[in-house]
Amino acid sequence: MEEGYAQCSQFLYGVQEKMGIMNRGVVYGLWDYEVEAEDELSFREGDCMTILRREDQEETQWWWARCGDKEGYIPRNLLGLYLRIKPRQQTEKPSLRILCGLSN
């Protein structure tokens, strides 16, 4: 096992257990989700939602949440404590000749 794996794993499991409780229950959509049943709630990547009820005996992977003025079940595996960070677009790097002020 690689060095630091156990600590990283413990941290991530801790965050997972506290999600929907920390930050006053505020979570963010990490991906878009379209409803598949009438008791579900659609959301978009970046939408802010408040968890009103975490898992119960019937639903362990779905939480009851509010987004704006709507409420419904949302899949917890598409949620995060923070907004999703996207990698930067690679831009063309200037050549060394340009950086040094050399002409062709």
C-alpha positions as CSV (number, residue, x, y, z in Angstrom):
1,M,0.0,0.0,0.0
2,E,1.3,3.4,-0.9
3,E,2.4,5.9,1.7
4,G,-0.5,8.2,2.8
5,Y,-3.2,5.9,1.4
6,A,-4.7,5.1,4.8
7,Q,-4.9,8.7,5.8
8,C,-6.4,9.8,2.5
9,S,-8.9,7.0,2.5
10,Q,-10.0,7.9,6.1
11,F,-10.4,11.6,5.1
12,L,-12.5,10.7,2.1
13,Y,-14.8,8.3,4.0
14,G,-15.2,11.0,6.7
15,V,-16.2,13.6,4.2
16,Q,-18.7,11.1,2.7
17,E,-20.2,10.4,6.1
18,K,-20.6,14.1,6.9
19,M,-21.9,15.2,3.5
20,G,-25.5,16.5,3.9
21,I,-24.7,17.4,7.5
22,M,-21.8,19.8,7.2
23,N,-22.3,23.3,5.8
24,R,-25.9,23.3,7.1
25,G,-26.7,20.5,4.7
26,V,-25.7,22.4,1.6
27,V,-24.3,20.3,-1.2
28,Y,-23.6,20.9,-4.9
29,G,-24.4,18.9,-8.0
30,L,-21.2,17.6,-9.5
31,W,-23.0,16.4,-12.7
32,D,-26.4,17.0,-14.3
33,Y,-29.2,14.8,-13.3
34,E,-32.6,14.4,-15.0
35,V,-35.6,12.9,-13.1
36,E,-36.6,9.4,-13.8
37,A,-39.5,9.2,-11.3
38,E,-42.0,11.8,-10.1
39,D,-40.6,12.0,-6.6
40,E,-37.1,12.9,-7.9
41,L,-35.5,16.3,-8.3
42,S,-33.6,17.4,-11.5
43,F,-30.4,19.4,-11.0
44,R,-27.5,20.7,-13.1
45,E,-23.8,20.7,-12.4
46,G,-23.1,23.5,-9.9
47,D,-26.6,23.7,-8.5
48,C,-26.7,24.4,-4.8
49,M,-29.1,22.1,-2.8
50,T,-30.0,21.7,0.8
51,I,-30.4,18.1,2.2
52,L,-33.6,17.9,4.2
53,R,-33.4,14.2,4.9
54,R,-30.5,11.8,4.5
55,E,-31.0,8.0,3.9
56,D,-33.8,6.2,5.5
57,Q,-34.9,2.5,5.7
58,E,-36.3,2.6,2.1
59,E,-33.8,4.8,0.4
60,T,-30.1,4.5,1.3
61,Q,-28.6,6.0,-1.9
62,W,-31.1,8.8,-2.3
63,W,-31.5,11.9,-0.2
64,W,-34.5,14.2,0.1
65,A,-33.4,17.8,-0.9
66,R,-34.5,21.2,-1.8
67,C,-33.3,23.1,-4.9
68,G,-34.9,26.5,-5.1
69,D,-38.6,26.0,-4.5
70,K,-38.6,22.3,-5.5
71,E,-38.1,19.2,-3.4
72,G,-37.4,15.6,-4.2
73,Y,-35.0,12.7,-4.1
74,I,-31.5,13.1,-5.5
75,P,-28.8,10.5,-6.0
76,R,-26.1,11.1,-3.3
77,N,-23.3,9.8,-5.6
78,L,-23.6,12.9,-7.8
79,L,-23.2,15.3,-4.9
80,G,-20.2,17.1,-3.4
81,L,-19.4,19.5,-0.5
82,Y,-17.9,21.9,-3.0
83,L,-18.3,22.9,-6.6
84,R,-16.6,20.7,-9.1
85,I,-13.2,21.9,-10.2
86,K,-12.6,21.5,-13.8
87,P,-9.1,21.3,-15.3
88,R,-7.9,24.3,-17.2
89,Q,-7.9,24.3,-21.0
90,Q,-4.4,23.9,-22.3
91,T,-3.5,27.0,-24.3
92,E,-0.8,27.1,-26.8
93,K,2.5,27.9,-25.1
94,P,4.6,30.7,-26.6
95,S,7.8,29.5,-28.0
96,L,11.1,30.2,-26.3
97,R,12.1,32.4,-29.1
98,I,9.1,34.7,-28.6
99,L,9.6,34.7,-24.8
100,C,13.2,35.8,-25.3
101,G,12.3,38.5,-27.8
102,L,14.1,36.8,-30.7
103,S,12.7,37.2,-34.2
104,N,12.6,34.5,-36.8
